[in-house]
Amino acid sequence: GAGVSQSPRYKVTKRGQDVALRCDPISGHVSLYWYRQALGQGPEFLTYFNYEAQQDKSGLPNDRFSAERPEGSISTLTIQRTEQRDSAMYRCASSSKYNEQFFGPGTRLTVL
Amino acid sequence: QKEVEQNSGPLSVPEGAIASLNCTYSDRVSQSFFWYRQYSGKSPELIMSIYSNGDKEDGRFTAQLNKASQYVSLLIRDSQPSDSATYLCAVNTGGSYIPTFGRGTSLIVHP
């Protein structure tokens, strides 16, 4: 079956612009996670959802970052007023049980 | 602060050898443990999960968990060049659904 998909795969934006990153999880997966991964590091937790409810957003760096999953399926991570330090690989993962994570291909964000 | 520690490597082993990857964690209440493989430029891929003390085998992979010593390891038997990747350890504490990832160990299997 289809895995986790993310779009866009690459996003280049200018400082100060807003960006929206999309994640489409594996069908039927209850949980959806957002991570940020720097080169040479493991994924860093940002936020996660069960169904449409945001369970934990303690990893979001500041209030410019927000996420939603309005219908319990597709999720959007939004970064407002982007800064150069926001440049990173953003990864989404979905999970059905025992917290085993299935990752999407990621979105490489570059802020100029 | 929940910490998951891995030696960044690289760990270099010859083809056919056993590769041993180690991970230690700080939170004694941890209950779920995972190993992910990440090829260069790709996403992490789950290869093993383990929840109780002892060994769990899946093909050429064996995960070993020792909660008393707070470490989890991954053994890869008959290592192949295609096993060359970064291996990430992830740990969930009891009651938490948020995994903490280590920085990963780079494995190089040379012919």
Backbone of each chain as ProteinMPNN parsed JSONL, in Angstrom:
{"seq_chain_A": "GAGVSQSPRYKVTKRGQDVALRCDPISGHVSLYWYRQALGQGPEFLTYFNYEAQQDKSGLPNDRFSAERPEGSISTLTIQRTEQRDSAMYRCASSSKYNEQFFGPGTRLTVL", "coords_chain_A": {"N_chain_A": [[0.825, -1.205, 0.0], [0.212, 2.386, -0.096], [2.689, 4.539, 1.181], [3.737, 6.972, 3.64], [3.292, 10.245, 2.53], [4.774, 13.365, 1.582], [4.594, 16.833, 0.92], [5.655, 20.072, -0.266], [8.517, 18.363, -1.761], [10.828, 19.801, -1.814], [11.443, 23.071, -0.718], [12.031, 26.371, -1.305], [12.335, 29.477, 0.068], [11.906, 32.964, 0.792], [13.246, 34.865, 3.445], [10.981, 35.774, 5.986], [8.661, 35.063, 4.672], [5.678, 33.015, 4.745], [5.33, 29.481, 5.135], [3.855, 26.356, 4.205], [3.774, 23.033, 5.035], [3.0, 19.813, 3.974], [1.555, 16.712, 5.028], [0.654, 13.434, 4.32], [-0.61, 10.755, 5.816], [-0.174, 7.157, 6.311], [-2.984, 5.306, 5.374], [-5.494, 4.925, 7.79], [-3.807, 5.077, 9.937], [-3.598, 6.188, 13.207], [-2.011, 7.981, 14.635], [0.059, 10.825, 14.118], [3.126, 12.314, 13.487], [5.371, 15.079, 13.657], [8.672, 15.954, 12.808], [11.923, 17.457, 13.011], [14.959, 17.338, 11.334], [18.34, 17.669, 11.611], [21.441, 17.667, 9.802], [23.383, 14.823, 10.414], [22.235, 14.298, 12.806], [19.685, 12.792, 14.928], [16.101, 12.512, 14.336], [14.254, 15.261, 15.576], [11.722, 15.792, 17.837], [8.698, 17.549, 17.14], [5.797, 17.912, 17.206], [2.708, 16.087, 17.834], [-0.195, 14.214, 16.77], [-3.196, 12.545, 17.693], [-5.662, 11.102, 15.872], [-7.598, 13.906, 15.127], [-6.785, 15.476, 17.162], [-4.396, 17.489, 18.69], [-1.873, 16.282, 20.532], [0.491, 16.863, 21.8], [2.608, 19.581, 21.753], [5.026, 20.376, 22.504], [7.543, 20.399, 21.382], [7.647, 22.305, 19.409], [9.453, 25.05, 18.201], [8.922, 27.809, 18.625], [6.325, 30.349, 18.685], [5.896, 30.83, 16.017], [5.606, 28.549, 14.702], [3.158, 26.177, 13.841], [0.669, 23.582, 13.809], [-1.765, 21.485, 12.248], [-4.449, 19.109, 11.992], [-7.068, 18.689, 10.744], [-9.128, 16.845, 9.955], [-8.325, 14.5, 10.894], [-6.63, 13.133, 9.234], [-4.809, 14.129, 6.787], [-2.126, 16.356, 7.511], [-0.923, 19.638, 8.27], [1.977, 21.505, 8.615], [2.792, 24.649, 9.59], [4.881, 27.409, 9.093], [5.386, 30.569, 10.098], [6.531, 33.756, 8.983], [9.233, 33.108, 8.146], [12.594, 32.3, 9.087], [16.173, 32.239, 8.598], [17.289, 30.304, 10.232], [15.346, 28.402, 10.34], [15.737, 26.684, 8.298], [15.92, 23.396, 7.297], [15.498, 19.774, 7.312], [12.28, 18.624, 7.262], [10.351, 16.203, 8.703], [7.729, 13.839, 8.536], [5.847, 11.402, 10.264], [3.853, 8.459, 10.557], [1.851, 6.376, 12.694], [0.55, 3.282, 13.848], [0.416, 1.436, 15.924], [1.968, 0.571, 19.018], [3.752, 2.563, 18.811], [5.474, 2.373, 16.619], [7.159, 3.918, 14.049], [6.486, 5.244, 10.847], [8.076, 6.758, 8.339], [7.766, 9.615, 6.19], [9.088, 10.947, 3.034], [10.145, 13.423, 3.602], [10.481, 17.041, 3.737], [12.6, 19.323, 2.363], [13.493, 22.307, 3.559], [14.549, 25.472, 2.658], [15.561, 28.579, 3.657], [16.105, 31.669, 2.421]], "CA_chain_A": [[0.0, 0.0, 0.0], [0.93, 3.641, -0.155], [3.337, 4.956, 2.412], [3.537, 8.363, 4.025], [3.773, 11.184, 1.518], [4.94, 14.738, 2.018], [4.778, 17.796, -0.17], [6.542, 19.722, -1.38], [9.748, 17.695, -1.365], [11.793, 20.879, -1.628], [10.826, 24.389, -0.68], [12.947, 27.486, -1.127], [11.536, 30.657, 0.329], [12.661, 34.113, 1.289], [13.037, 35.206, 4.852], [9.783, 36.562, 6.235], [7.501, 34.451, 4.045], [5.066, 31.88, 5.42], [5.338, 28.235, 4.365], [2.987, 25.282, 4.689], [4.278, 21.721, 4.664], [1.874, 18.891, 4.059], [1.837, 15.3, 5.279], [-0.464, 12.516, 4.113], [-0.148, 9.539, 6.491], [-0.682, 5.861, 5.87], [-4.413, 5.215, 5.639], [-5.857, 4.2, 8.995], [-2.917, 5.353, 11.065], [-4.206, 7.128, 14.141], [-1.063, 8.975, 15.133], [0.887, 11.507, 13.125], [4.197, 13.05, 14.156], [6.257, 15.97, 12.908], [10.037, 16.043, 13.308], [12.906, 18.226, 12.249], [16.215, 16.597, 11.403], [19.556, 18.33, 11.125], [22.446, 16.738, 9.267], [24.197, 14.162, 11.432], [21.466, 14.177, 14.056], [18.443, 12.06, 14.824], [14.929, 13.375, 14.259], [13.9, 16.02, 16.779], [10.272, 15.87, 17.924], [8.054, 18.857, 17.122], [4.431, 17.814, 17.681], [2.021, 14.917, 17.319], [-1.65, 14.151, 16.809], [-4.001, 11.338, 17.617], [-6.809, 11.582, 15.099], [-7.479, 15.337, 14.838], [-6.392, 16.177, 18.384], [-2.977, 17.706, 18.913], [-1.617, 15.735, 21.854], [1.676, 17.458, 22.414], [3.305, 20.496, 20.848], [6.128, 20.896, 23.309], [8.759, 20.501, 20.594], [7.618, 23.433, 18.474], [10.492, 25.968, 18.704], [8.349, 29.092, 19.046], [4.93, 30.489, 18.246], [5.782, 30.948, 14.563], [5.313, 27.19, 14.22], [1.871, 25.612, 14.241], [0.292, 22.414, 13.027], [-3.157, 21.073, 12.37], [-4.865, 17.862, 11.335], [-8.493, 18.959, 10.994], [-10.032, 15.716, 9.738], [-7.706, 13.278, 11.396], [-5.836, 12.451, 8.21], [-3.725, 15.004, 6.323], [-1.689, 17.369, 8.462], [-0.128, 20.742, 7.742], [2.862, 22.24, 9.516], [2.931, 26.008, 9.059], [5.902, 28.26, 9.698], [5.141, 31.968, 9.72], [7.652, 34.703, 9.025], [10.387, 32.219, 8.197], [13.94, 32.817, 9.339], [17.186, 31.345, 8.04], [17.512, 29.208, 11.166], [14.297, 27.402, 10.137], [16.167, 25.792, 7.226], [16.141, 22.045, 7.821], [14.638, 18.731, 6.765], [11.109, 18.395, 8.098], [9.862, 14.848, 8.451], [6.45, 13.429, 9.093], [5.742, 9.953, 10.446], [2.577, 8.017, 11.106], [1.985, 5.208, 13.552], [-0.727, 2.658, 14.172], [0.46, 0.727, 17.198], [3.245, 0.401, 19.71], [4.602, 3.706, 18.486], [6.383, 2.152, 15.501], [6.992, 5.091, 13.197], [6.729, 5.101, 9.412], [8.425, 8.114, 7.923], [7.654, 10.082, 4.82], [10.365, 11.294, 2.42], [10.638, 14.68, 4.125], [10.505, 18.29, 2.963], [13.808, 20.109, 2.602], [13.168, 23.738, 3.554], [15.678, 26.409, 2.612], [15.136, 29.965, 3.8], [17.188, 32.535, 1.935]], "C_chain_A": [[0.851, 1.243, 0.0], [1.506, 3.961, 1.205], [2.961, 6.379, 2.756], [4.066, 9.262, 2.903], [3.837, 12.585, 2.113], [5.1, 15.631, 0.797], [4.899, 19.19, 0.404], [7.76, 18.956, -0.879], [10.851, 18.71, -1.082], [11.046, 22.198, -1.646], [11.907, 25.417, -0.409], [12.097, 28.731, -0.971], [12.429, 31.777, 0.83], [12.297, 34.367, 2.742], [11.812, 36.107, 5.0], [8.52, 35.993, 5.627], [6.959, 33.325, 4.926], [5.162, 30.65, 4.516], [4.412, 27.217, 5.026], [3.501, 23.96, 4.149], [3.181, 20.707, 4.935], [2.344, 17.464, 4.261], [0.565, 14.496, 5.105], [-0.06, 11.162, 4.69], [-0.66, 8.27, 5.829], [-2.155, 5.758, 6.298], [-4.697, 4.373, 6.884], [-4.946, 4.432, 10.181], [-3.492, 6.477, 11.921], [-3.279, 8.301, 14.458], [-0.213, 9.539, 14.0], [1.848, 12.407, 13.868], [4.919, 13.955, 13.158], [7.61, 16.038, 13.619], [10.828, 17.019, 12.451], [14.232, 17.492, 12.427], [17.341, 17.407, 10.795], [20.539, 17.268, 10.655], [23.27, 16.149, 10.405], [23.513, 14.002, 12.777], [20.254, 13.288, 13.824], [17.273, 13.018, 14.706], [14.619, 13.998, 15.619], [12.388, 16.238, 16.784], [9.78, 17.311, 17.902], [6.664, 18.796, 17.755], [3.822, 16.51, 17.201], [0.523, 14.984, 17.573], [-2.11, 12.703, 16.97], [-5.329, 11.752, 16.996], [-6.621, 13.08, 14.825], [-6.953, 16.128, 16.037], [-4.873, 16.278, 18.515], [-2.665, 17.338, 20.355], [-0.474, 16.431, 22.571], [2.341, 18.347, 21.382], [4.521, 21.096, 21.526], [7.427, 21.069, 22.518], [8.77, 21.641, 19.589], [8.533, 24.529, 19.014], [9.945, 27.286, 19.24], [6.967, 29.227, 18.417], [4.792, 30.788, 16.758], [5.418, 29.598, 13.925], [3.946, 26.748, 14.73], [1.565, 24.425, 13.346], [-1.171, 22.112, 13.254], [-3.382, 19.788, 11.608], [-6.385, 17.815, 11.448], [-9.431, 17.768, 10.84], [-9.406, 14.395, 10.152], [-6.914, 12.502, 10.373], [-4.651, 13.326, 7.829], [-3.421, 16.059, 7.382], [-0.864, 18.429, 7.735], [0.683, 21.354, 8.871], [3.112, 23.599, 8.87], [4.007, 26.747, 9.835], [5.656, 29.669, 9.19], [6.429, 32.772, 9.828], [8.986, 33.941, 9.124], [11.695, 32.972, 8.408], [14.944, 31.79, 8.809], [17.419, 30.133, 8.939], [16.427, 28.126, 11.061], [14.682, 26.406, 9.04], [16.543, 24.436, 7.81], [15.337, 21.07, 6.979], [13.498, 18.522, 7.753], [10.504, 17.053, 7.709], [8.552, 14.605, 9.171], [6.483, 11.909, 9.225], [4.35, 9.618, 10.956], [2.763, 6.688, 11.821], [0.613, 4.637, 13.849], [-0.711, 1.97, 15.529], [1.881, 0.71, 17.74], [4.253, 1.488, 19.356], [5.658, 3.412, 17.432], [6.109, 3.228, 14.447], [7.332, 4.752, 11.748], [6.879, 6.505, 8.843], [8.111, 8.372, 6.459], [9.019, 10.502, 4.297], [10.946, 12.611, 2.914], [10.462, 15.841, 3.174], [11.764, 19.046, 3.357], [13.444, 21.579, 2.452], [14.451, 24.55, 3.591], [15.123, 27.822, 2.669], [16.309, 30.866, 3.445], [17.202, 33.881, 2.664]], "O_chain_A": [[2.077, 1.165, 0.086], [0.897, 3.693, 2.241], [1.99, 6.925, 2.232], [5.167, 9.048, 2.395], [3.073, 12.942, 3.01], [5.668, 15.231, -0.219], [4.316, 19.479, 1.449], [8.001, 18.912, 0.327], [11.7, 18.497, -0.216], [10.15, 22.421, -2.46], [12.613, 25.341, 0.596], [11.228, 29.002, -1.8], [13.568, 31.549, 1.239], [11.178, 34.107, 3.183], [11.629, 37.065, 4.25], [7.419, 36.385, 6.012], [7.683, 32.756, 5.743], [5.085, 30.758, 3.292], [4.217, 27.224, 6.242], [3.647, 23.791, 2.939], [2.524, 20.734, 5.976], [3.383, 17.054, 3.743], [-0.476, 14.83, 5.671], [0.772, 10.479, 4.093], [-1.474, 8.314, 4.907], [-2.513, 6.082, 7.431], [-4.203, 3.253, 7.014], [-5.264, 4.035, 11.302], [-3.824, 7.556, 11.431], [-3.707, 9.452, 14.538], [0.174, 8.835, 13.067], [1.457, 13.163, 14.757], [5.054, 13.629, 11.979], [7.689, 16.161, 14.841], [10.446, 17.353, 11.33], [14.581, 17.077, 13.532], [17.301, 17.781, 9.622], [20.467, 16.111, 11.069], [23.788, 16.876, 11.252], [24.139, 13.616, 13.764], [19.843, 13.055, 12.687], [17.429, 14.215, 14.949], [14.711, 13.348, 16.66], [11.839, 16.806, 15.84], [10.354, 18.186, 18.55], [6.374, 19.52, 18.708], [4.34, 15.886, 16.275], [0.045, 15.698, 18.454], [-1.493, 11.772, 16.452], [-6.029, 12.625, 17.509], [-5.566, 13.476, 14.33], [-6.706, 17.329, 15.925], [-4.163, 15.274, 18.457], [-3.129, 17.995, 21.287], [-0.479, 16.567, 23.795], [2.606, 17.914, 20.261], [4.984, 22.179, 21.168], [8.315, 21.809, 22.942], [9.803, 21.913, 18.979], [8.405, 24.907, 20.179], [10.468, 27.817, 20.22], [6.502, 28.334, 17.709], [3.675, 30.981, 16.278], [4.985, 29.528, 12.775], [3.621, 26.926, 15.904], [2.132, 24.283, 12.263], [-1.742, 22.431, 14.297], [-2.622, 19.425, 10.71], [-6.926, 16.983, 12.176], [-10.441, 17.696, 11.539], [-9.894, 13.319, 9.807], [-6.56, 11.346, 10.602], [-3.604, 13.271, 8.475], [-4.315, 16.58, 8.05], [-0.205, 18.156, 6.732], [0.157, 21.677, 9.936], [3.589, 23.68, 7.738], [4.042, 26.717, 11.065], [5.714, 29.924, 7.987], [7.293, 32.493, 10.66], [9.751, 34.12, 10.071], [11.868, 34.109, 7.969], [14.605, 30.625, 8.6], [17.718, 29.047, 8.444], [16.578, 27.048, 11.636], [14.014, 25.385, 8.876], [17.381, 24.344, 8.707], [14.603, 21.457, 6.071], [13.727, 18.274, 8.937], [10.189, 16.806, 6.545], [8.315, 15.109, 10.269], [7.076, 11.218, 8.397], [3.743, 10.394, 11.694], [3.728, 5.968, 11.57], [-0.353, 5.367, 14.072], [-1.735, 1.931, 16.212], [2.855, 0.823, 16.996], [5.454, 1.339, 19.58], [6.652, 4.133, 17.353], [4.972, 3.417, 14.015], [8.319, 4.075, 11.461], [5.953, 7.316, 8.862], [8.179, 7.478, 5.615], [10.008, 10.426, 5.025], [12.12, 12.893, 2.672], [10.313, 15.66, 1.966], [11.971, 19.369, 4.527], [13.127, 22.041, 1.356], [15.318, 24.342, 4.439], [14.312, 28.214, 1.83], [17.362, 30.828, 4.083], [18.048, 34.728, 2.378]]}, "seq_chain_B": "QKEVEQNSGPLSVPEGAIASLNCTYSDRVSQSFFWYRQYSGKSPELIMSIYSNGDKEDGRFTAQLNKASQYVSLLIRDSQPSDSATYLCAVNTGGSYIPTFGRGTSLIVHP", "coords_chain_B": {"N_chain_B": [[15.792, 15.575, 31.698], [15.524, 13.562, 28.966], [17.723, 11.292, 27.634], [19.328, 9.794, 24.879], [21.964, 7.954, 23.917], [24.38, 7.428, 21.452], [27.258, 6.139, 19.868], [28.754, 8.033, 17.402], [30.333, 7.022, 15.403], [32.397, 6.629, 12.4], [31.512, 3.121, 12.318], [33.364, 0.571, 11.141], [33.265, -2.4, 9.38], [34.277, -5.59, 8.04], [32.896, -7.198, 5.137], [30.607, -9.811, 5.799], [31.174, -10.029, 8.469], [30.178, -9.613, 11.971], [28.278, -6.879, 12.914], [28.113, -4.657, 15.584], [26.029, -2.569, 17.259], [25.489, -0.013, 19.574], [23.466, 1.442, 22.209], [22.633, 3.69, 24.716], [20.453, 4.757, 27.358], [18.851, 7.255, 29.365], [16.56, 7.383, 30.95], [15.031, 5.541, 33.35], [12.478, 4.57, 33.246], [11.849, 3.862, 30.743], [10.246, 2.047, 28.116], [9.77, 1.148, 25.527], [11.57, 0.305, 22.638], [13.448, 1.035, 19.766], [14.966, 0.364, 16.596], [16.121, 2.102, 13.842], [16.967, 2.289, 10.42], [18.814, 4.411, 8.351], [19.492, 5.367, 5.229], [21.858, 7.309, 3.394], [20.632, 10.458, 2.637], [18.035, 9.612, 2.657], [14.897, 8.633, 4.269], [14.34, 7.658, 7.746], [13.941, 4.173, 8.453], [12.038, 1.698, 9.929], [13.494, -1.076, 11.52], [13.69, -2.843, 13.692], [11.924, -3.591, 16.711], [11.744, -3.656, 20.261], [10.632, -4.764, 23.431], [10.884, -6.061, 25.846], [13.208, -7.416, 28.224], [16.126, -9.125, 27.027], [16.785, -11.049, 24.05], [15.838, -10.404, 20.66], [15.193, -11.751, 17.601], [15.406, -11.248, 14.093], [15.697, -12.386, 11.115], [18.791, -11.486, 9.837], [19.216, -9.722, 11.83], [19.532, -8.92, 15.277], [18.112, -7.727, 18.166], [19.036, -6.58, 21.344], [18.133, -6.188, 24.679], [18.718, -4.667, 27.771], [17.432, -3.727, 30.535], [18.199, -3.217, 33.144], [20.808, -2.328, 32.97], [20.388, -0.302, 31.268], [20.709, -0.283, 28.428], [20.506, -0.849, 24.925], [21.056, -2.902, 22.159], [22.05, -3.571, 18.761], [22.632, -6.228, 16.687], [24.12, -7.155, 13.684], [24.303, -9.777, 11.665], [26.51, -11.472, 9.345], [27.288, -9.213, 7.755], [26.565, -6.98, 5.072], [27.6, -5.001, 2.231], [25.384, -3.478, 1.524], [24.237, -2.947, 3.932], [25.395, -0.719, 4.866], [24.877, 2.276, 6.38], [23.23, 4.769, 8.415], [22.382, 4.037, 11.722], [19.719, 4.452, 13.79], [18.784, 4.773, 17.135], [15.858, 4.641, 19.078], [13.837, 5.648, 21.786], [11.086, 5.159, 23.919], [9.623, 6.493, 26.797], [7.862, 5.128, 29.643], [4.398, 5.451, 29.309], [4.627, 7.597, 27.643], [4.203, 8.763, 24.362], [6.044, 9.813, 22.773], [8.871, 9.451, 20.97], [12.346, 9.469, 21.769], [15.135, 10.147, 19.923], [18.412, 8.868, 19.278], [21.558, 10.218, 18.025], [22.469, 8.609, 16.075], [24.445, 5.953, 14.625], [26.974, 5.637, 12.317], [27.439, 3.108, 10.005], [29.776, 1.299, 8.18], [30.217, -1.106, 5.811], [32.678, -2.862, 4.394], [33.793, -4.315, 1.334]], "CA_chain_B": [[16.134, 15.506, 30.282], [15.662, 12.19, 28.519], [18.825, 11.235, 26.692], [19.645, 8.559, 24.187], [23.331, 8.144, 23.479], [24.978, 6.49, 20.499], [28.546, 6.526, 19.288], [28.459, 8.451, 16.034], [31.124, 6.229, 14.465], [31.829, 5.438, 11.779], [31.904, 1.767, 12.632], [33.735, -0.068, 9.893], [33.424, -3.847, 9.518], [34.4, -6.25, 6.734], [31.753, -7.975, 4.681], [30.512, -11.115, 6.413], [31.398, -9.935, 9.918], [29.057, -9.168, 12.804], [28.337, -5.471, 13.319], [27.459, -4.465, 16.879], [25.697, -1.166, 17.468], [25.04, 0.136, 20.949], [22.675, 2.624, 22.549], [22.286, 3.783, 26.135], [19.399, 5.732, 27.6], [18.96, 7.78, 30.721], [15.323, 7.299, 31.712], [14.807, 4.156, 33.785], [11.086, 4.172, 33.042], [11.684, 3.573, 29.311], [9.582, 0.767, 27.922], [9.729, 0.737, 24.124], [12.878, 0.574, 22.055], [13.362, 0.84, 18.319], [16.116, 0.623, 15.742], [15.8, 2.544, 12.499], [18.071, 2.412, 9.476], [18.66, 5.572, 7.488], [20.481, 5.513, 4.173], [22.217, 8.693, 3.127], [19.674, 11.197, 1.835], [16.722, 8.982, 2.733], [14.205, 8.723, 5.552], [14.513, 6.5, 8.634], [13.103, 3.013, 8.175], [12.023, 0.816, 11.101], [13.966, -2.434, 11.289], [13.45, -3.708, 14.85], [11.396, -3.039, 17.947], [11.888, -4.594, 21.373], [9.913, -4.2, 24.563], [11.213, -6.759, 27.083], [14.604, -7.821, 28.358], [16.528, -10.312, 26.303], [17.096, -10.935, 22.634], [14.795, -10.584, 19.665], [15.873, -11.991, 16.339], [14.632, -11.125, 12.865], [16.646, -12.578, 10.017], [20.193, -11.251, 10.231], [19.236, -8.717, 12.884], [19.157, -9.278, 16.642], [18.099, -6.635, 19.131], [19.256, -7.029, 22.713], [17.721, -5.175, 25.636], [19.069, -4.876, 29.169], [16.86, -2.568, 31.222], [18.951, -2.938, 34.378], [21.99, -1.559, 32.572], [19.893, 0.792, 30.421], [21.255, -0.245, 27.082], [19.913, -1.676, 23.883], [22.031, -3.057, 21.09], [21.62, -4.205, 17.515], [23.656, -7.021, 16.036], [23.849, -7.492, 12.29], [25.164, -10.891, 11.271], [26.829, -11.576, 7.917], [27.11, -7.849, 7.251], [26.688, -6.777, 3.634], [27.801, -3.581, 1.881], [24.079, -2.807, 1.5], [23.885, -2.563, 5.304], [26.055, 0.56, 5.156], [23.838, 3.273, 6.635], [23.208, 5.245, 9.798], [21.398, 3.313, 12.519], [19.176, 5.319, 14.834], [18.113, 4.162, 18.274], [14.78, 5.487, 19.587], [13.356, 5.137, 23.075], [9.892, 5.767, 24.515], [9.464, 6.239, 28.218], [6.554, 4.607, 29.995], [3.306, 6.404, 29.29], [4.855, 8.645, 26.649], [4.158, 8.342, 22.964], [7.019, 10.628, 22.052], [10.181, 8.797, 20.99], [13.575, 10.254, 21.754], [16.096, 9.517, 19.02], [19.828, 9.165, 19.357], [22.08, 10.884, 16.83], [22.755, 7.594, 15.071], [25.79, 5.433, 14.396], [27.255, 5.343, 10.921], [28.042, 1.801, 9.769], [30.346, 1.072, 6.854], [30.598, -2.491, 5.57], [33.548, -2.821, 3.209], [33.956, -5.639, 0.69]], "C_chain_B": [[16.355, 14.049, 29.896], [16.728, 12.155, 27.445], [18.981, 9.838, 26.139], [21.002, 8.771, 23.535], [23.768, 7.028, 22.542], [26.328, 7.033, 20.079], [28.32, 6.857, 17.818], [29.236, 7.674, 14.974], [32.022, 7.103, 13.601], [32.382, 4.131, 12.335], [32.157, 1.054, 11.315], [33.966, -1.554, 10.127], [33.582, -4.461, 8.126], [33.125, -7.021, 6.409], [31.788, -9.362, 5.314], [30.694, -11.115, 7.921], [30.105, -9.568, 10.646], [29.284, -7.71, 13.177], [27.53, -5.325, 14.605], [27.277, -2.977, 17.142], [25.058, -1.018, 18.843], [24.343, 1.461, 21.194], [22.407, 2.587, 24.048], [21.252, 4.886, 26.318], [19.369, 6.085, 29.078], [17.734, 7.522, 31.579], [14.984, 5.85, 32.056], [13.401, 3.651, 33.493], [10.819, 3.815, 31.573], [11.144, 2.169, 29.093], [9.584, 0.257, 26.497], [11.003, 1.207, 23.443], [12.856, 0.188, 20.581], [14.709, 1.089, 17.682], [15.606, 0.986, 14.351], [17.087, 2.592, 11.685], [17.799, 3.595, 8.566], [19.811, 5.616, 6.486], [20.691, 6.996, 3.902], [21.2, 9.357, 2.2], [18.269, 10.633, 1.851], [16.115, 9.146, 4.12], [14.511, 7.522, 6.427], [13.487, 5.418, 8.321], [13.186, 2.078, 9.373], [12.534, -0.568, 10.73], [13.7, -3.362, 12.464], [12.774, -2.912, 15.958], [11.548, -4.097, 19.032], [11.318, -3.958, 22.621], [10.269, -4.872, 25.884], [12.672, -7.203, 27.065], [14.902, -9.085, 27.57], [16.806, -10.006, 24.857], [15.844, -11.105, 21.786], [15.465, -10.668, 18.309], [14.907, -11.849, 15.175], [15.602, -11.202, 11.699], [18.074, -12.391, 10.492], [20.324, -10.267, 11.388], [18.816, -9.314, 14.232], [19.216, -8.03, 17.501], [18.242, -7.236, 20.52], [18.923, -5.889, 23.667], [18.104, -5.59, 27.042], [18.61, -3.642, 29.933], [17.632, -2.218, 32.487], [20.168, -2.068, 34.084], [21.641, -0.41, 31.644], [20.625, 0.854, 29.091], [20.478, -1.197, 26.182], [20.912, -1.73, 22.729], [21.391, -3.729, 19.885], [22.81, -4.938, 16.924], [23.209, -7.332, 14.613], [24.825, -8.587, 11.906], [25.381, -10.875, 9.774], [26.625, -10.224, 7.232], [27.384, -7.769, 5.753], [26.946, -5.294, 3.346], [26.49, -2.801, 1.849], [23.577, -2.441, 2.903], [24.515, -1.229, 5.697], [25.01, 1.667, 5.219], [24.071, 3.832, 8.033], [22.082, 4.543, 10.533], [21.003, 4.167, 13.724], [18.484, 4.49, 15.899], [17.036, 5.145, 18.755], [14.167, 4.831, 20.815], [12.109, 5.899, 23.494], [9.879, 5.471, 26.003], [8.042, 5.76, 28.48], [5.492, 5.692, 29.982], [3.468, 7.518, 28.273], [4.817, 8.048, 25.255], [5.115, 9.156, 22.11], [8.37, 9.928, 22.109], [11.303, 9.823, 21.035], [14.588, 9.486, 20.932], [17.519, 9.861, 19.433], [20.289, 9.809, 18.062], [22.461, 9.899, 15.733], [24.222, 7.2, 15.018], [25.942, 5.096, 12.931], [27.982, 4.009, 10.798], [28.536, 1.724, 8.331], [30.77, -0.385, 6.769], [31.411, -2.507, 4.285], [33.784, -4.22, 2.666], [35.312, -6.261, 1.008]], "O_chain_B": [[17.248, 13.383, 30.419], [16.656, 12.892, 26.462], [18.792, 8.841, 26.836], [21.169, 9.661, 22.701], [23.553, 5.845, 22.808], [26.512, 8.243, 19.95], [27.759, 6.052, 17.075], [28.861, 7.66, 13.802], [32.38, 8.206, 14.013], [33.535, 4.042, 12.757], [31.263, 0.948, 10.474], [34.773, -1.93, 10.978], [33.078, -3.914, 7.144], [32.383, -7.435, 7.299], [32.833, -10.011, 5.368], [30.394, -12.111, 8.579], [29.086, -9.258, 10.029], [30.342, -7.347, 13.69], [26.402, -5.81, 14.701], [28.247, -2.225, 17.237], [24.191, -1.805, 19.224], [24.579, 2.454, 20.506], [21.996, 1.557, 24.582], [21.187, 5.829, 25.53], [19.807, 5.31, 29.927], [17.842, 7.447, 32.803], [14.69, 5.041, 31.177], [13.158, 2.445, 33.492], [9.686, 3.502, 31.207], [11.526, 1.226, 29.786], [9.417, -0.941, 26.27], [11.456, 2.336, 23.635], [12.314, -0.852, 20.204], [15.497, 1.909, 18.153], [14.782, 0.284, 13.765], [18.158, 2.898, 12.208], [16.685, 3.763, 8.068], [20.958, 5.87, 6.853], [19.812, 7.821, 4.15], [20.942, 8.864, 1.102], [17.398, 11.123, 1.132], [16.729, 9.717, 5.022], [14.901, 6.472, 5.917], [12.339, 5.698, 7.975], [14.282, 1.702, 9.791], [12.077, -1.168, 9.757], [13.502, -4.559, 12.26], [13.018, -1.717, 16.122], [11.488, -5.295, 18.753], [11.491, -2.761, 22.853], [9.987, -4.315, 26.945], [13.28, -7.344, 26.003], [14.07, -9.985, 27.453], [17.034, -8.857, 24.479], [14.923, -11.841, 22.139], [16.21, -9.772, 17.913], [13.752, -12.266, 15.25], [16.245, -10.215, 11.34], [18.518, -13.051, 11.431], [21.429, -10.012, 11.868], [17.875, -10.104, 14.313], [20.244, -7.354, 17.56], [17.646, -8.267, 20.832], [19.378, -4.76, 23.481], [17.851, -6.72, 27.459], [19.313, -2.632, 29.975], [17.712, -1.048, 32.861], [20.511, -1.179, 34.864], [22.514, 0.375, 31.274], [21.101, 1.912, 28.679], [19.891, -2.186, 26.62], [21.529, -0.725, 22.376], [20.34, -4.363, 19.982], [23.864, -4.347, 16.689], [22.065, -7.721, 14.376], [26.031, -8.355, 11.829], [24.566, -10.345, 9.019], [25.884, -10.113, 6.255], [28.305, -8.401, 5.237], [26.553, -4.432, 4.132], [26.478, -1.6, 2.116], [22.599, -1.706, 3.039], [24.196, -0.676, 6.75], [24.34, 1.957, 4.228], [24.991, 3.419, 8.738], [20.96, 4.46, 10.033], [21.834, 4.545, 14.55], [17.688, 3.605, 15.588], [17.285, 6.348, 18.828], [14.003, 3.613, 20.869], [12.07, 7.128, 23.433], [10.099, 4.334, 26.421], [7.14, 5.955, 27.665], [5.678, 6.747, 30.587], [2.543, 8.302, 28.062], [5.34, 6.96, 25.012], [5.008, 9.185, 20.884], [8.96, 9.82, 23.184], [11.224, 10.891, 20.428], [14.87, 8.319, 21.205], [17.806, 10.973, 19.874], [19.515, 9.936, 17.113], [22.743, 10.296, 14.602], [25.113, 7.993, 15.321], [25.135, 4.357, 12.367], [29.026, 3.808, 11.419], [27.808, 2.043, 7.391], [31.588, -0.846, 7.565], [30.892, -2.201, 3.211], [33.953, -5.179, 3.419], [35.608, -7.365, 0.549]]}, "name": "protein", "num_of_chains": 2, "seq": "GAGVSQSPRYKVTKRGQDVALRCDPISGHVSLYWYRQALGQGPEFLTYFNYEAQQDKSGLPNDRFSAERPEGSISTLTIQRTEQRDSAMYRCASSSKYNEQFFGPGTRLTVLQKEVEQNSGPLSVPEGAIASLNCTYSDRVSQSFFWYRQYSGKSPELIMSIYSNGDKEDGRFTAQLNKASQYVSLLIRDSQPSDSATYLCAVNTGGSYIPTFGRGTSLIVHP"}
